[in-house]
Amino acid sequence: MSTSPAADGPVDGRPDRRVDVVVIGSGHNGLVAACYLARAGLSVEVVESDDVLGGAVSTVERWPGVLVDRGSSAHVIIRQSGIVEELDLAAHGLRYVDCDPWAFAPAPSPGDPGPAGRPLVFSVDLDATCASIAAACGPADAAAYRRFVEVWGPRSRAVAASFGRRPSPAGLIRSFWPLGAPSGGRPRTPGGELAVDFLGSGDALLDRWFTSERLKAALAWFGAQSGPPMSEPGTAAMVAWIALLHDVPPGHPVGGSGGLTAALRRRLESDGGRVVLGDGAARLLTGDDGAGGRRVTGVQTVSGRRISADAVVAACHVNVTRDLAGEAAPPALADADPPLGNGFGLVVRALTDAPPAYPGVSPEDALAGLQLLCTDRAELASAHGDWSAGRLPRVPVPLAMCFSASDDTLAPPGRHVVTIWGQWYPYELADGGDWDALAESEAERLVEAVDRYAPGFAASVQRLHIQTPLALERELSLLRGNVMHVEMGLASMFAFRPTPALSGYTVPGLPGLYLAGASTHPGGGVSGNSGRTSARLLLSDRRGLPRARATAGRALRRAAARLRRTPA
C-alpha cells in the first residue's frame, strides 16, 4: 500500500487517478467515512497533508521509546456509537483499555479523618461510585447521584442517538420522542421539564440535584471538557453524559490514541481503500453539472496529482474546505463564518520517572481514568473569565491522565507519560503576548498545579512537550487552537453546526461535496459519528441517482411522445 505521492505513478499511462470517492483528511472521521464507503464496495482514496496518520487522533514516538498522543487520549463518545463494533475494528488490531474507575477527584484535605479527607472515585460500578460519594459528600448526595443516573441515563442515550443522525427535525424527533412518549396514558417526562433540563445550564442542573460543592465541581469539570463553561445555557447534557459511563467507560487504545486510526486504516485497506500521506488536497476540481451549475469532480493534491471522483468527502475544517473550493464555492460555503473562538486549551505532555501519587487514594483508583483536579467551581469560573478577557488563567485548572500506568507499551520501565490539560487558554492574548515566549512558563504553572494535589510530581518530570493554542494550530491544523474546530455553544450545535446552510453534511450549490469532521454535527471529541453519517448520506444519494435518472428519462420520453402527438 503506497503512502507517498511519488509511489503513485501513472495509471494506464495517465498521471491522473480515478476513484469513486476522495476523502480529504485522515482524521478519525475521515477514515470512518472511508471505511463505510469502501465496505459498500466503492473505491476510496484518503489524501492527507501530514506525514502522520490520524490528525488529532494520533500517536508519535516523542522521545526514544516513548509513545505520546498528539491530540486526544481518552475516547468517550465513539465507545457509545457502535462504530467500533460495526467496522469490527478489534479484528484489525484495536484494543481498548477500559478507564475504570473513569474519573477521580481529590480530597480538599487528604488524610483528614472526616469527609474532607476522602477522594471521589467514579467507577462503572454505580454502587461503588455512590459509596465513594457517600463517604466524601454524605448519603443524601449519594442517593441523589443514583437517581440522577436513573433519570439521565435514557436522556443521555437519546443524545447519543441524535449524534448518530443528521440534525434534521425528523432525526431529532426520532431520537428524543421516546422520552416524552405516553406510557399508561401519561407522558414519561413532560415536555416542559425536558426543555428546561436540556436548554438549561450545567451549573443549574447540578445545583438542583446536589448539595456538595466538591461533587458539583468534579461533574462540572468533566462536562466542561466540551468547551463552554457550565454556566452557559444548553450545557446540562454535557454534564449528564456521565450517566452513560456507568455502562461503557472511556477507553484508551493500547499503544496510544493513534491505535484507533491505525485500525481504521487497516480496515480500509482490507476493503481495497488507500491512504496517501504527505500529499494533501490543494484544491477541489469542479465541472459542469449538466444543468448550468458546477459539481465536484475530484481533487488536485499539493504534488499536482489530479484524482477524479464522483464525490469528495471533506473531513477537514470547514474553513479549509471553503479555501479548497476557491472561486467555485457557492454562497453557502463562501459566506460560511462559523465561530472559531479564541483558543481552547494548553496541553503539556510530560515524561516522568513516576506517575502522579495522590495522598489518600490508591493508584488503581486515581490513575485509571481522568484526574479531575478541581474542588470548587469558582476555579472554573475564574479560568473562563480570564480567557474571556484574553488573559492567562490566574489559577490554572488541570485535568491529568497517565495511561502508561495501565499500558506498558507507552514508555520503558521506570518511565511514564502524563498528559496535563489546561482549559481556557486564549489563542490571542489581550496584551499581545507571544506564545512561543510564554510556553515554558505556562507549562511549569500547569505542572505545579498538578503538584498541589500530587506532591512530588514536579520533581518527577524529566522532559516536557508543550502544545500551546498556537502550537496546536501549527502541528494539527487546528485553526486558532480550537480542538473542536467550531465553538460548542448552543448556538453552534445540531442544525446550527457549522452554519444552518451547511448542517446537512452537503454544500448547497456544489453537488458531489460532502462534509465531515469536528466542524459538523455533533462536533468535536473522538466520535466518528459525522464520518459515518456523511458516508451513509453519500451512499443513499448514489442509490437514488439511478432512480432519479430513470425517472427523468421516463419524463423526457413522455414529453417527447406528447410532442409527437401534438399537431404542428
Buried (B, 14 or more C-beta within 10 A) or exposed (E): EEBEBEEBEEEEEEEBBBBBBBBBBBBBBBBBBBBBBBBBEBBBBBBBBBEBBBBBBBBBEBBEEBBBBBBBBBBBBBBBBBBBEBBEBEEBBBEBBBBBBBBBBBBBBBEEEEBBBBBBBBBBEBEBBBBBBBBBBBEEBBEBBBEBBEBBBEBBBBBBBBBBBBBBEEBBEBBBEBBBEEEEEEBEBEEEEBEBBBEBBBBBBBEEBBEBBBBBBBBBBBBBBBBBBBBBBBBBBBBBBBBBBBBBBBBBBBBBBBBBBBBBBBBBBBBEBBBBBBBBBBBBBBEEBEEEEBBBBBBBBBBEBBBBBBBBBBBBBBBBBBBBBEEBBBEBBBEBEBBBBBBBBBBBBBBBEBBBBBBBBEBEBBBBBBBBBBBBBEBBBBBBBBBEEBBBBEEBBBBBBBBBBBBEEBBEEEBBBBBBBBBBBBBBBEEEBEBEEBBEEBBBBBBEBBBEBBBEBBEBBEEBBBBBBBBBBEBBBBBBBBBBBBBBBBEBBBBBBBBEBBBBBBBEBBBBBBBBBBBBBBBBBBBBBBBBBBBBBBBEBBEEEEEEEEEEEEEEEEEEEEEEEEEE
